[in-house]
Amino acid sequence: MGATGDDDVRVKVLYCGICHTDLHRTKNQWGDANYPMVPGHEITGVVAEVGSKVQNFKIGDRVGVGCLVGSCLSCVECDSNLENYCAKRILTYNNTYYDGTNTYGGYSDHIVVKEHFVVRIPDNLPLDVAAPLLCAGITVYSPMKFFGLDKPGLHLGVVGLGGHGHLCVKFAKAFGAKVTVISSSPDKKKDAIDRFGADAFIYSEDANLMQAATNTMDGIIDVASKAHSLQPYIGMLKTHGKLIALGSPSSPNSLPVVNSLVGGRKTVAGSTIGGLKETQEVIDFAAKHNIAADIELIPMDYVNTAIERMEKVDIRYRFVIDVGKTLSLMNLPIGDVYIVPPNKKGTPTTQKDSCCCHAVVAADDRRLCVRCILLNLNKHEITGVVTEVGSKVQNFKIGDRVGVGCMVGSCLSCVECDSNLENYCAQRILTYNNTYYDGTNTYGGYSDHIVVKEHFVVRIPDNLQLDVAAPLLCAGITVYSSMKFFGLDKPGLHLGVVGLGGHGHFCVKFAKAFGAKVTVISSSSDKKKDAIDRLGADAFIYGEDANQMQAATNTMDGIIDVSSKARSLQPYIGMLKTHGKLLALGSPSSSNSLPNVNRRKTVAGSTIGGLKETQEVLDFAAKHNIAADIELIKMDYVNTAIERMEKVDIRYRFVIDVGKTLS
């Protein structure tokens, strides 16, 4: 241990919490162990000495030291009180100071730390139960605050009732939330409700209980350390719900995109501890609301046993070492530390013939009949002209140029519909392969006419050709809606687009219209010329070139991933800056692999858009001269076109010339 410098505070360590990170690092489960190692980053004690320039602490003050002992203090992150995301941050142990010496943690009698990285412990908060707040506490508090899960009246789920989870319940109740604990340990139900004040408990192995919670929660904080599928928890979220994944599994979680993440603008996000200002905030919040960790106080010579018990999940809910009383009893000279030694330890079918719609428009109906002139191969990107209107139709007349997208019905009375989000209505009716409320089937646009409720028809601006407008009704709105909602429509952003196909080429065009710098990331190197010369992207990264991918680390504000191939999201999350957003809009047939997400980055989904926003994207496209790059085909070419789509042999969208070729 070095001498106390001018800006340093020497802390006499009285207590140190044992974090799950200590287990991973001492056993080298993450492959980054630097021996000899002195673990411990949940440290509380009293000031023993201060440097000549220290202003905020004096000898005898009750203080704490968390996960950080250094950062550059001059970057954007540090200036924003986010030292935890500084590229030059120094961890309390198993790291290296700028002078090359190793950092050693709190399994020791003293620690010397720069004043900036010391926090004050309020007098009414005992030092032993305060220690876990310096890692476990700030780890759950920070994302709950940042992602808006600190508002009264929310329904929050907590996955995993351990060291982090029990503090999560306590904070959520202090915020005024309804809290449901979700655990694979049924014997924790009593603790969850009687001891911590949770409102409900779900045993995660009970499929009926899990299913009953579908679409009920505003947010979920997942602190389970075991790798698992996120599917069940995403399913529990309401529209716009947020899943904060804070566990540190040794292998990636499974992230389903189709029908879960994208089916409700749901978000999966991550976070890592907090900055010093927020760490002081959580300590003060805990003192104000009488929040403390539930601990088992242990002597120093019990550490190895405690870590073994942690591996067996035999702890409720946090071990804290009584350093002050027990280190001196181990016959170690003053200043020595206790070092934990390393442990050696099927093919789709297509129809040849298209179905013609012969529905009659009732005299008192609110429907209109549209003659299908052009449509995309999706059967729900339909453009044409109005041929007949019901007596109550107010906004359209015969001859109007119109479009029909992915929906032909919804309840029009739920919260989603009232918010112009018919696409998230639980009773929405898809344009084809679905059923109307009367039990009849819906049929799409591979037809000469389609009859649709007025509400679900949009107007095509006169300066937007019908053929190139058709793909805007699905592909266009899918990327536009998500970019707008998640704030990726601001000028000056650097956006990545993964996959340059039907959706991807729209993404580039919208991003440029928004004023962004655009980098296309593709596994097809021959698309570079199109990306830059034809579509206007600023840069191109060949996805198979590891050096190009690595060079893009921490450079992008957002990435829109429209690739349909299942894969790990790790490389793309790595390209994001702090607070960056990855919008996963592709529809892979299997789940993507989700690594640990930190730096407050988010992975989010979205599906098409409501009718108001669909009209908006058409008007925006017309204003900015944005149109799909299409290959116009005859109706009898449909099966061949679909085969070509499977082979990715299209740039960039097929559109059927129904009006000229169906007859």
Secondary structure, 3 states (H helix, E strand, C coil): CCCCCCCEEEEEEEEEECCHHHHHHHCCCCCCCCCCCCCCCCEEEEEEEECCCCCCCCCCCEEEECCEEECCCCCHHHHCCCHHHCCCCEECCCCECCCCCECCCCCECEEEEEHHHCEECCCCCCHHHHHHHHCHHHHHHHHHHHCCCCCCCCEEEEECCCHHHHHHHHHHHHHCCEEEEEECCHHHHHHHHHHCCCCEEEECCCHHHHHHCCCCEEEEEECCCCCCECHHHHHHEEEEEEEEECCCCCCCEEECHHHHHCCCCCEEECCCCCCHHHHHHHHHHHHHCCCCCCEEEECHHHHHHHHHHHHCCCCCCEEEEEHHHHHHHHCCCCCCECCCCCCCCCCCCCCCCCCCCCCCCCCCCCEEEEEEEEEECCCCCEEEEEEEECCCCCCCCCCCEEEECCEEECCCCCHHHHCCCHHHCCCCEECCCCECCCCCECCCCCCCEEEEEHHHCEECCCCCCHHHHHHHHCHHHHHHHHHHHCCCCCCCCEEEEECCCHHHHHHHHHHHHHCCEEEEEECCHHHHHHHHHHCCCCEEEECCCHHHHHHCCCCEEEEEECCCCCCECHHHHHHEEEEEEEEECCCCCCCEEECCCCCCCEEECCCCCCHHHHHHHHHHHHHCCCCCCEEEECHHHHHHHHHHHHCCCCCCEEEEEHHHHCC
